């Protein structure tokens, strides 16, 4: 099989699991989705270099606040529906 170099688009549907280590906080699992784009550069018939960038969004349902006191400092408030993450992946692909 003769394979050509080229670009590609990828998609992701899955889950993200949050597991906080602090006492009093519980773990949660949420729906996630993402999209990526990359290149696959053929070095030889069965060897190629692959580079891909991905963006991943996890749906949240959280809220909080910022509360300050003169003796204890401040605590932060957040209201979020989506957590965004990114990653870059590179490596060699060997086909046989």
N, C-alpha and C positions, 0 to 999 in steps of 0.2 A: 504494500500500500504506500503510495507516494503522497505525503502530506505537505501542504503549503503553510508558510507562516501567515499570521493574520491577527486581527483584533477580534475581541469577543465581548459580549455582554452576559452577565449572570444575574440570577435572581435568588432570593432567599426567603423562605417562610419557615418559622420555627418558634421556639420559646427561649426566654432568658430567665435564669433562676438567680434570685438575689438571696444571699445567705449572710446577714450581718452577724458579727461575732460579739456584739455588745449585749449585755444582759437586758432583758425586757423587750428586745426587738425580735420579731418573728420573720422567718423566711417567706418569700413570695415567688411565684412563677407567673410570668406575663408573656403575652403574645408579642412576637417580634417579626419584622420584615426588613428586607434590604435589597440593594442593587449594587452591582459592581461592573467595572469595565477593565479590560486588560489586553495584553499582547501575548502572543505565543510565537516566539521566533525559533524557527527550525535551524538547528546546528548541523544535524546529520539526519539520515532517513528515520532513525529511531530515537533521536535525542533532540530536545528543544528546551529553550529557556522561557520561563513563564513569569510575567509580572502582572499583578492585579491589585486594584484599589477597590475597597468596598465601603459602603455606608450602611449602617444598621440602625433602625429605629425600634425602640421598645415602648409599647403603650403602657402608661402609668395612670394611676388615679391617686395622686398624693397632694397634700397641702400642709402648710406649717406657718410660721411667723417669725418676726424679729422682736425680741423682748429684751430690754435693757434695764439694768438696775445699777446704781452707783457702787454697790458693794460686791456684786457678783459678775459684772461685765454684761455681755450681750449674747443672745441666742438668735439664730437665723431662721427666717420663714421662707418656705418655697412652695409654689403651687405649680405643678407640672402635669402635663398630659403625655409627654413624649420625651424619652431619653435618647439622644443621638450619640452614636459611636462610629469610629472609623478605623480601618486597618489597611495595611499594605502587605501583600504577600509576594514573595519571589522564590524561585527555585528551579530545579531541573526536572524535566519530565522524560522518563525513559519508557518507550513502548516496545513490546515484543509480540 
